Each structure stands twice: as C-alpha cells, then as structure tokens.
C-alpha cells in the first residue's frame, strides 16, 4: 500500500510539471516544488520572467490555481512565483532555449557549443548536452557535447546533477534535447585535498660556507673600525667621583641667606678634600733629618775649637772683674 502511495504521488507531480511547462513556456519555466503544509499545498514555481507567470492583475496565477485545485486534486493550492537567479545554471531553461534556436533553423553544433560556453562561463563544474533525432540525415543519431567534470552514475549523479529535457518539432522529425549541469560549489565524496610539502632548509654547501666566513670576517673588521672610532665620538660618561660635583653645581637658583650659608658649608666640605695636608706633614721631618745629617757630617775638630773659644770667652770677663777689685782695694788703702 505504501509503494502505491509513492507511485501515485510521483505521477501527480509529473502531471503538474508537464502542465506548468506547457502553460509557462514563454515565461522561461525553470521547474517547480510542492510543499504540503497544514494550511494547504504550496506550489513554488521558478521562472526566468516571473511577471509573465503572475499576469496582469494576477489573472494567470488565479487561473493556474483553479486548474490545480479542480484537475489535480490539490487541497487549497497556493502558487508562489520565484525568479531564477542564474538562468544559465538551470537545465530546463537552457534546454528550451536550445529548442527555440533549433526551431529557428540554426545548426545544432553551433547551438550546442555556444550554449556550452555560456553555461561554463557562469561557473558550472561540468555540462553535458545531448541532441538526438534526425540531425544529419534520414537516420536518427545522437550528438553529445560535454565540458568540465560531471558525474554520470551513482548517488552523486542523482543528488548533485540537474537534468532538463525539451523537444522540438522540425521538418525531418522530432528532436530531443537533454541538458545535464553540475552546479558550482558541489563537494563530491571522492574529492581529495593534497597538502603541499613544507620547504626544508638545505644544509650549506662549501661555497656557501666560504661566503659566510668572508661575511663574518668583513663584519669583524667593521666592528673593529667602529670600536676604534668610538672613543673620539663617544660622550664623556661621568665617573662616581665627578657625579657629586655635578650634582652640587646642577641647581642654579637665586641665592638666599639660608641657601648662601648652606652653599658655603657645602663649598667648604667640597673644597676640603682638595687641600693636601700630607705634603706639610711629610716635609717637616725631612728638614729635621737633613739638619741632623749636616751636624753629623761636621768634623770633630771644629766642635773642639768652638768649645775652646767658649771657655776663653767665659774666662776673660772673670779676669777683668778681678783686676777691677784689686784697683778698688788699692785706692782704699791709699
């Protein structure tokens, strides 16, 4: 029972599709979708020119809705029209365009190749166009034109590839046109991403090693020249001994009585280390030692002569005093 329901539902969809294709052929019919909702059945129609599907004042849409309700047993049908973004990627639209060009008398090869270029130029991954019928003579034949990459069997062929079919009546007979397009952005299950290998640094050869050694020698010579020229251009760096003097000289402010006293004290403290007391202390003992050495070098005879002269000088006044006493006694006696 369930299989019969699927079959009947599929037949209903096919009949609705054929009806819409015949009614909207001039509007660029591109397919339809049926969505069953609790409020009713939503029929979405894709067309290249949606204005022709709607009609003047919605007359065409109301007529289609009434036909779907009466002839195809749809409950509360609601028709919604959507414009096809890229007509070149819709196989039904392109199949009808090929049929129209063949009906005008154009050669099938020219029509097929021009359509291939248009479809591939729109970004499709692959295209296949097959035209079958009396195209070259009294016997029927099939001509296939393909470009790009397209799946022909398996699940990807039914899921990702879109099919479109159209027929055209010519003098020799009826021609069938089938267009298969694989749209862009389709990721196939057999796609493999190949990672590019990372580039490894090759070991330096002997010539490269020589070049590196020459470069290092040149850089060493340049560094030596810089170090030789550096002291001439270098800025004098203050030492620890010069830093306190610069700190003392740095502030230049207006002198005040308190600051003058502080500056004098600081100057005294700063100038004190400049004196050299060690020289005075050292010079005195040197002079005394020289006098002692000179005295030690004098001959002993000079010392004895000086002592004898001292004794004579002392004896002389004593004799003068005795002679004066004797004169005084003589005068008293007389």
Secondary structure, 3 states (H helix, E strand, C coil): CHHHHHHHHHHHHHHHHHHHHHHCCCCCEEEEEEEEECCEEEEEEEECCHHHHHCHHHHHHHHHHHHHHHHCCCCCEEEEEEECCCHHHCHHHHHHHHHHHHHCCCCHHHHHHHHHHHHHHCCCCEEEEEEEECCCCCCCEEEEEEEECCCCCCHHHHHCEEEEEEEEECCCCEEEEEEEEECCCCCCCCCCCCCCCCCCCCCCCHHHHHHHHHHHHHHHHHHHHHHHHHHHHCCCCCCHHHHHHHHHHHCCCCCCHHHHHHHHHHHHHHHHCCCCHHHHHHHHHHHHHHHHHHHHHCCHHHHHHHHHHHHHHHHHHHHHHHHHHHHHHHHHHC
